[in-house]
Amino acid sequence: MLKTNFKIAWRNLTRNKVYSTLNIMGLAVGMAVALLIGLWVSYQYAYDRFLPNYGQAYQVRRNFNSNGDTLTFSSTSLKLADALRTDFPEIEYVAETDGGRSHGLMVGNTKLLLDGKQAGADFLKIFRFPFIEGNADALKDPYSIILTEATAKALFGNKNAMNQMVRVDNKDNLKVTGIIKDIPANSSFHFSYILPFSYFEIADPSIKDRRKQGFGNNSFEIYAKLRDGIKYSQVAPKIKNMEHVEDNTNAKNSDVIMQPIKDWHLYSTYTNGKALGGFIEYVRIFSIIGILVLMIACINFINLTTARSEKRAREVGIRKAIGSQRKQLILQFLTESVLVTFVAFLFALVMVQLALPAFNTLTGTAVALPYTSGLFWLITLSCTFITAMLAGSRPAFYLSSFNPVLVLKGTIQTARSASLSRKALVILQFSCSIVLIISTVIIYQQIQYAKNRPTGYAISKLVTSMYNADIKANYAAIKNDLLQSGAVSAVTSSSSPATGVDWHSDVDDFPGKNAGETVEMGMISVSDDYFKTLGMQLKAGHDFTGNAKADSTNIVLNEAAVKRLRLINPVGQTLSSFGMKMHIIGVVKDALMDSPFQKADPSMFFRYGGNHIIYRLAPNVNAHMAIEKASAIFNKYSPSNPFNYRFVDDDYNQKFNLELLVGKLAGIFASLAIFISCLGLFGLAAYVAEQRTKEIGVRKVLGATVTQVWVLLSKDFVLLVVISCMIASPIAFYFLQNWLNKYAYRITIGPGVFVVSAITAIVITLLTISFQSIKAALANPVKSLRSE
């Protein structure tokens, strides 16, 4: 019986090639989109879960109460690390890190500047990255280094790197005590080597001093592993108030919390001290899009199959007349649905395989089809079967319901309910497609709106390089040589890059401070000519004097800081920070150093310098030539380290990467949704034209023009799309307004986007159905009426 059903299904598939192709193509594209999104979602959920025992690994964070607003920070103190290590038996391992930085590595004539991690001795016991050589105790010796496989190969070639020496920052020779496999792409950690935190303390004695200081000195990151069998709920109440014992504003107002490693990637945004959002929002959005696109493809199948019902009516009538039961007919039509769906699934696999390289390049992921995974095949084949049942159930029950007497007498009429349901399904699929079109336009407008926002400083031709010990020691000479070369017009240094604020701290006291009030703001240490180099404009007061000693207690605030501190005429006033009184000598206009979608971060600038050297290329000098001159100067004073540089405008543009990715993916999936909808519309237009062939012939004989026939066949479809636009617009407005609300700097959704989207959808509809409409209108009426 089943074999016969498949034979009949295959014959129907090959006999109606056009409709079979439309059905298979629509389903294949929909399934390919759903599969691609499913693989991407699985990839995002798999972040960091490749590590053994990841469920017990946590990052320590602080919830800071800032006048009723809860701010969550990952920066913590070394005192907190020591307290967690010694006072809580539920915690098995604790490791402190400095968050990661770049160091120069040298072996012979090979020089590399790579991002690394400075981590406590138990770091690799918390995060069990697989070793090629060595073990998790490899960080015990302060003068050791652990390399990734790629770094070892880059430094030593095919030679065994184990126990070899690597010179770090042209200062110390460290012994390679371990080699680990390269870090997977879906890891929250990205480093090329690990240095012991104990070496960090030897190289910079001030770090050891900070370990003796209080909970308020928050400059490091802490990771912890709970003992097996211990739940976080058992530890959370014990560690929450552990900093409150200190008479320090920052400590008294900080609650200690921990976030599990499995949530780092997806739940990075904290609201009121709880991880409620982040990348998970986009994962959910694209999961919904994948389901919608697959649903649109299923609607196509349902509409095209039921629209062709009259072609199968006599078959149903004869089968019933000779004794077929309705359940047998339902099984037959469901078998056809399964066959079509599984053929579409094969095409979908091919489409996904071909699309993956471009998709991975676009999304920056390493998604792959896991052909060898039994779970993958179980899930995909199960989903394919469910899709076949969903897509084929209505046609199966509808076709099997025909009355055999009426069918064989030739008096069968397609039920009005079938026509209405087809129209409802067309409206549903076009509503989904139009929502995606509107979303794509709004995302693009929001990105452009933020890109065109004044930044508060001149980004063009601004370059930044990282300090090392040689450059720091020769900073004055390097600055002089850069200016003398004519390639550079201004030079400065800072504790933060031009496009970020790396350090936040409290303002202890300020004029008009309320009792118990705390203010946290960005702290940026700068050297001479900082505002000149970046092109930031002073609004009041003056710049630093140029005398380091005289400027030691001078500060400049940005407008956001003045507003946050409620200062009137701030120049000349004093406030307390770092345990000392600071004098406000100037106010600088706000600059977008963090997110271009949010308000400027309240920031304080003070005179000291930092580990980022920033310089502006001369306006009339070719950028390539200027970089070559700068490279020669840096190499002169730091010959053992490779010259590194980044253009600030590149760093700034990277802030739009996530929104650009979302916009591109939304655009691609919206286009595919429209394409699938148009496939169905094309098939329905062909069916309608075929059903009304004789009517069109009569109308043409009576004098109807081609235009009149075209309007006759097109108006019903256009009406359906207009209704779809009316349904889609408020739905899109609701969800997009919620999405925009997370941005402080955002567009206002106007009526124009809905009008443009509606016109676009109508034009696409007319282009899709016009071929069939004009073809029917141009047909010879004599041939249409000959059978009568």
N, C-alpha and C positions, 0 to 999 in steps of 0.2 A: 504493500500500500504506500509506504513512504517513498519507495523507489519510483513508483508511478507518479506520485505527487511531484517529485523533483523533475521527472521527465517532462511533465506538462508545464511545470514552472519554467524550465529551460526553453521549451518551445515558444511559450508566450514572450519570454525575454528576447529571443532572437527574431521573432516575427514582427514585433513592434519596436524596431531599432531606435527610432527618434525618441519615443517616450521612455524607453529603457535607458537610453543614454542620458536623458534629462534627469531621470530618477537617480541613476547611479552617480552621475557627476554631482548632483546636488547633495546627496547623502555623503559621497566621498569627501567633498570639500568641508561639509559640516563636521564629519567625523575627524578629519585631519586637524581642523581647528581645535576641536575638543581634546583630541589626543595631544596636540602640541602644548596646549595650555595645561592639560593634566600633567604632562612630563615636567613642565616649568614649575607648576605648583608643588609637585613632589620634590623637585630639586630644592625649592625654597624651604620646605618643611624639613628637609634632610640636613640643613645647615648644622654643623658641629656634632651631628649625631653619629658620625663615623668613629668618634673617640670612644674607647671602652669605658664603661661606667660613667657615661656623661651625665646620667641622672643625678649624681651626687656632687657635681661640680657647680660652683657658684661664683659670681662676682659680687664683691661687697660694695654697697652704695650708701649714700647719705640722703635722707629727706630733710631739707633745710627749711625751717619755718621763717619766711621773710614777710613779717607783718600780715600774717594770715594766708599768704600764698605759699604753697609747698613747692619748693624747687628741688629737683633730684639731681645729684652729682655723682659721678664715678670717681672723682678725685678724693683721696683719703689720706690719712696720716700714717707714718711709720709706727707711731705709738699704738694706733689701733691694730696694726698687723701683729705687733708683739703681744698685745692683750688678747687677741683672738687665739693666738698660738699657745699661750700659757694658761689662760683662765677657763677655757671651754673644752672639756674632754670629748664633747660630741663632735668637735671639729678635728679631723685626722691630720690634714695638712693645710698650711697657709703659705702663700708665696706673694711677695710684693714685687711690683714692676714699676718702671718709670713711664709706661705708656708706649715706649718705642721711639727710636730716633735713628738717624743715619750715622754710620761710621765708615771711615776709610779702612779697607782691608788690603794688605799688601803681602804678596809672596813673590820674591825675586823681582822681576820687572812687571809683574801683573798687579795692576792697581784697580780696585773696585770701590765704588761708593754705594752701599746697599743699606736698606732699612733692616734694622735688627731689633731684638728684644733684650732688655736687661731684666733678668728675672731671678727670684729667690731660689734657693737650692732645691725646694720641693715642687717647683713649677711643673716639671715633667712627671711628677707623681700624681699631680692633679689632672693634667692633660697628657694622656699617655699616647703621644705621637709615636708611631712605630719607628724603632731604631734599625738602621742597617748595621751599624757598629756602635758599641758602647751600651750604656744603660741609663736608667733614670737618676743615678747618683753622679752623673757626669758634670754637674754644676757645683760640686762641693769645693773644688779647688778654685780660689779666686782668679788664678792666672790660667783659666781654661776657656775654651770656646767650643760651641756645638754648631756644626754647619748642616745646612740642608744638602741633599744630594746634588742639586743644581749648582749651589755655591761651591761645594767641594770640587766639582768638575771644572767650574770656571777658574778656580784658583790653582788647582793641581793637575788639571787634565786627566789623563788616565792613571796617574800615579795614585797610590793609596794615601789618602789624606790623614788617616788616623795617626795620632801622636806626632804629627808635623807641626811646625810653628807658623803662626799667622801674626803679622805685625798690625796692630790696631792704632789708627790715628797717628801713625809714625811715632808712637810713644812706647808701647810695651809689646813684647812678643808673648803671645798666648798659645797654649798647647791645645791641639784638637783632641778632645776627649770623647767625642761622639758625633755620629753622622746619622741624621734622621731622613726619612723619605720626604720628598717635596710635599708641601702643604696643599691639600686639595683646594680647588677653587671655591667650593661651598664651605669655607671655614671663616669664622670671624677673625681669626689670627692670620696675619700675612707678614712673615718675616723670613729673612734669608739666613739668619744665624741667631744664636742666643749667647749673651754674655752673662756671667754670674753677677748678681746684684752686689755680692761682696766685693767684686772688682770695681764696680761703680762707686762703692763707698771708699775704697782705697784711692781711686783716681781723683775723687772729689771729696775731700774731708768734710765739707759742709753737709754732705748727705748724712754722715755719721752723727753730726751735731743735731740734725733734725730728728733723729731717732730719740734723742733725749728730750725733745721739746713736746709740747702738748698736742691734744687732739685737733687744735685749730689750724695746724700747719698741714694743709691738705694739698699735696702735690703729686701723689702717687696712686697707683691702682693696686687693689688687693684681690686675690683669688683664694678660694677656700674649697676644701673637699670634706663633706660630712662623712662620718664613719658609716659603713654599710649597716642598713637597718634603721638609721636615724633619719627622721623626716624634718624638713625645714620648719614645720609648725611647732616642733619641739624646741627649736633653737631660737626662733624669731622673738618671742617675748623676753628671752634672757639677754639678747644682744641689743635690743631696741634702745634702751636708755643708757647704755654703758658710757657714753660721752658726757652725759649731763652732770657728772660729778665735778667737772672742771668749771671754774668761774671764768668762763670765756664765752663771749656772745656766740661765736661760731659753734662751739661745742655744746653749749646749753640748748641751742635751738636745733640741734641735729639729732635725728633718729637714725640708727644704723639698720640697714636692711640688706638682703641678699637677693640677687636675681639668678635663677638657674640658667645654665648655658644654653639649654634648648630654646629659651625665649629671647636670647640676645638679638638675633637677627630680625625676628618678626615683631617683637614688642619692645622697640627702642624708645618710644615716646611715653613719657610719664605724665599723668594728669592727677593732680592732688596726691602725689606720692605713690601712685599705682601705675603699673605698666599696662596701659589700656589700648595703645595704638602703635602705629609705626608702619612698617612694610606690610604687615598683615592686612591692612586696609586695601592695598593694591592687589594682594593675593586673592582676597575675597571678590574684589571687583572683576578681575579677569576670570575667576572661577564662574561667576555669574554670566560673563560674556560667553564663555565656552559653552555653558548650558543653553544660553539663548540661541547661539548660532546652530547648535545641534538641533534644537527645537524647531528652528526655521527650516532646516533641512527635512525634518520629519513631517512638518506641515506640507512641504512640497510633495513629498511622497503621497500623503493622504489625499491632497487635492487632485493630483494628476491621476491617481488610481480611481477615485470616486468619479472624477469627470469622465473617465473612459468607461463608466459602468455599463452604458448601453451596448458597447461592443461585446461585453461579456454576458449580457442578459440572456441571450438565447442558449448559451452554454449552460448557464445556471438552470434555465427552464428545462432543458433536455435531461440534465443530470438528476433534477428532482423528479421528473416524469418517469425515469427508469429506476427510481428507488433510492437515490442518494439522500442521506439524512443531512440536516443543516450542519451538524457538527463536523461531518465529513467535508462539506464545502468550506467551512471555516478553517479546518486544518489545511485544505488545499491552498487557500489564499494566504494563510499565515506561512506556509512553506514557501510560496513565491516571495513573500516579504523577507523571510530569512535568507533566501538565495540572493536576492537583490542587495540586502544589507551586507552580507558577507563578501560579495563581490566588491561592493563599495569600500568595505574595510580593507581589502587587499590594495585597492587604489589609494586609500588614505595612508596606508603604511609607506607606499612608494612616495607619495607627496611629502610626508613628514621627513622621510630620509633625505629627500632632495632639498627640503627647506631648512634642515637643521644647521648647516654651516652658516647661512645668512642670518638665521634666527639667533644663533649663539654670538655672532659678531655684533648684532644689534643690541642684544641684552647683556652682553658681557658674562655669559654663563657657559657651562660645559655640559649642556643637556645632551643625552644620547638615548637611543632606543635600546633598552636592556633585553636583547633577544634571548639571552641565556637565563633570564629570570622566570621561574615558574609562576611567581606571584603576578608578574606583569601580564603574562598570557592569561592567567585565570581572571584577572580584573578586566582586561580589555575584551576578551571573548565573552565574558559575562555581560559587560556593558553593551557589546555589539548585539547580543541576543536580546537583551532588554529593549534596545533601540528598535530591533526588528519587530518585537511584539507591540511596542508603542506605536510605531509607524504603520504597522499592518493591521492592527486590531479593528480600527473603524472601517477601513475598506472591506475587511473580511466579514464583519457582522452586517455591514450594509449590503454587500453584494449577495450574501447568502439569504437575505430576507426577501428577495424577489418572489412574487407569486408566479408559479410555473404556467398557470392557465393564461393569465394576462400576457405573460412574456411570449408564449407560443402563438397567441392570437395576434401579436404585434401591436397591442394596445398599451404596452408599458410606457409610463411617463415618469421621467425623473422627478422624484419627490421635491416639493418646494423647500422642505427642510434641508435636503441635501445641498441645494443651491445656496440657501442662507448660511449653512454651516461653512460651506466653501468660502463664501465672502467674509465670514467672521474670521476664518483662519488666515485669509490674505491680509485682513486688517491687522491681525495680531502680529504676523511676521513683519509687515512693513512698519508697524509701530516700534517693534524692537530695533529694526534697522535705522529708523529715523532718530531714535534715542541715541544710538551710537554716532550718527552723523553730527547731531547737535553737540554731543560730548566732545567729539574731536575738535570741533570749531571752538568751543569754550576753552578747552585746555590750551589750544594754540594761542588764543587771545590772551589768556592769563600769563603764559610764558612771555609773549611779546610785550605785554604791559610791564612785567617785571624787568625785562631786558632793557626797555627804554627808560627805566627809572634812573634819575640822576644818582650817581654813586657817591658823590661827595669828594672824590679824588680822581686824578687823571690816570686811568689804567694803562693807556697806550704807551708802549715803549718802556714800561716799568718791569724790571727784572729782579729776581730774588735768588740768593745763593745761601747755602747753609755754612755756618761757621765750623771750623775745626780748631784745634789748639794752635796750629801754625798761623792761621788767618787771624785768630784772636790776638795773638802776640804781635802781629805785624799790621793790625788794622789801620793805624794812622798812615803807614807807608803805602799800603794798598790803596787807601782812599786818595792820597795825594797823587799816586801814579795813574789811577783811573781818571782823575780830573785833568791831569797834565796830558794824557793821551789824546784828548779831544773826542774820544768815543763816548764819554759819559759826561752828563751835565750836573749831576748831583749824586751824593752817596750818603747813606746813613745805615744804622743798624737798629734792630728791634727784637724784643723777646717773643714777638708773634709775627707770623707772616702778614703780608699786606691784606690778605683776604680772610683773616680769622683772628680770634682772641683766644689765646691758649691758657689764660690764667684769670681766675676770678677770686676776689677776696672781699672782706668786709670793710666798710667804713665805720670806724669805731665811734666817732663823735662828729657832729657837724651842727652849724647854727640852726636852731629850731627843731632839733631832734626830739621826738616824743619818747616818753619813758618806755623802755623795752623794745624800741624800734630797731630793726636791723636792715641794713642796705647792703646788698651784694652787687658788685659791679666788675666789669672787666678791668684788669690791670695790665698796662702795656708799658714796659720799660724801653726807652728810646735813647738814641744818642743825638748829637747835633744834626741839624738840617733835616730832621724827620719830616716835619710838615711841608717843608720846601720840596723835598724829594718826592713825596707822595702827591703833592699838589693840593693838600688840604688847606682850607682857608680859615684864618682866625677871625672870629666874630667880635671878640673883645679882648683887651689886654695885649700881651706880647708873648713871643716865643721864648724858649730857654736862652739864657744869656751866653752860653758857650763855655762858661766856667763851671767845671764839674763840681767843685767844692761849693760854689755859690748856689748852684742849682740843686744841691742834694736834698733840700726840703721844699723845692718848688714843684708844683704840679699844674697841668693843664687839663681841664675837663671838656668833654664834648657836650653838646646841647642837651642830649638825652640825660646825661648825668646831672646837669644843672636842674633840669625839670624833675628828675627823680628825687633830688635832695631838697627841692622847693626853695632854691636859693634866688634871692633878688640882688642884683648887682654883685655877682659872686667874686669878681676880681678884687683882690685885697683881703678877702676873708680867709679864715683858716679852718681846717678840719683835721681829725686825727685818723691816721691809718698806719699800720705797721708799728703801732705803739709809739708814734711820734707825731708832732704837729706838722702839718703840711700847709704851705701857703699857695693859694690859687693865684697864678700870675696871668692866666689867659683862658679863653673859652674858644674852642674850635668847632666849626660846623660839623654836623653828623656825617659820618661816612659809613657805607654799607660794608662792614668787615665780616659779618656773619651772613645770615640768609637774606637774599634780595627780596624775599616775600614777607619779611617781618620788619618790625620797627628797629631802628638802630640800637645797638646794645649800649647802655650807659657805661662810659669808660673813663678811666683816669690814666693820664700819661705822666710818667715821671722820668727823671734824667738818670739813666744808668747804662743802657745799651742792652744787647741781647745776642742770641745765637743765629739770627737771620740778618744777613747783609743785603740791603736793598739799594739799587741804583737805577737811575734813569738814563737811557741812551740818549745821546745828543740828537736833536731833531733833524739835522740835515745829514746825518751819517747813516749809511746802509746798515741795517740791523745785523746782517751776517758778518760784515767787516768789523762792526763794533764788538760783537761777541768774540771774534777771533782775537782782537786786541785785549779784551778783558780776560780771556783765557790765558794769554801769555803772561799777564800780570799776576794772576792768581797762581799759575804754575811756578812763577819765579819765587814766590814766597812760600808756597806749599807744594814742593816738587813730589812729595810722596803720596799725595792724594789727588784723585782725578777731579778736574774742574766740573762743577755741577751748576746748573742754572735752570730757572723756570720763568717763563713770561707770566706776569701777574694776570693778564687778560685771559690766558688759558685756565689758570686756577679759578678765576671768577666765573668763567663760562661753565666750569664743571659743576657749579652749584645748581645748574639747571638740568643736570643729567637725568635725574629721576623723573622730573616732569616731562622732559623731552621724550624719554623712553615710554612713559605712559601715553603721551600724545601720539607717538608713532605707532605703538601697538594698537591703540584705540582706532587710529585711522586705517590700519591694515585690516583689523577685524571688522570694522564698519564696512569697508569695501567688499570684503568677502561675504558679509551678511547680505549686502545689496545684490551681489552677484548671484548668490543662491536664490534670493527672492525673485530676481529677474529670470532665472532659469524656470522657476515655477510659473511666473507670469507669462513667459513665452509659450510654455506648454498649454496653459489655460487659454491664452489668446488663440492659439491654433485650434484648440478644441471648440471654442465658441464660434470661430469662423467656419469650421467644418459643420457645426450644428445648424448654422444659419445660412448655409450655402444657397438653398433654394429661395429663402427670403430675400437674400441679396440679389439673386437673379431676377426675381419679380420686380424689386425696386429699380434695378437698372433698366429693365424693359420699360418701366413706367417713367423713366427719365432721371433717376437719381444720379448725381455726379460722384466721381471718385472721392472728393472731399466729404460729401455728405455721408457716404458709406463709411469712410474712415472715422468721422465723428461719431457715427452710430455705434461702431464697434469699440471705440476708445473711451467713450464718456463713462461707462459703468466702472471701468478700471480706474480711471482718474478720480471718480467719486470715492472709491474705496481708499485710495491713497490720501485724498483730502481728509477723510475721516480718521485715517491713521495719524496724520499730522496733528489733528485736533486732540487725539488721545495722547500722543507721544510728547507733545510740548509741555503740558503741566507736569508729567512724570519726570521728564528730563530736568525741568526747572527745579523741582523739589530736590532731587538727588545732587545736582550740580551746585545748587546754592549751599547745601550742607558741605560739599567738598570744598567750596571756596571759603567757607567760614573759618577754616583752619589757618588761613593766610590773613595776616594783618593788612597787607598791601594787596588788594585784589580789585578785579574789575566788577562792574555792575552789569548783570545780565539784562540786556535790552531786547526789544521785540525783533530787531533786525535779524538776529541769528535764527529765530524760528521761521521768519519769512523766507530767508535764503535757503534754509534746510528744506522747507516745504517745496519751494520752487525747484530745487535740485532733485528732490524725490519725484516730483511730477514730470520733469523733463526726462529723467531716467526711465520712468514708466512709459512715457510716450515713445521714446526711442526703442524700448523693448518690444512693445506691442504693435508699433507701426508697420514692421515688416509683414506680419501676418495680416493686419488690417488692410494694407495697401494691396497685398497679394490677392486677398479675397475680393477687394473692390475692382481689381483689374481683370479678374477671371471672366471668361466668355459666358454670358448668361445662357446662351444656347446649350452649352455643355452642362450647365447647372440644372437646367429644366428638362433635359432630354429624356430622363427616366420617366417623366410624367406623360 
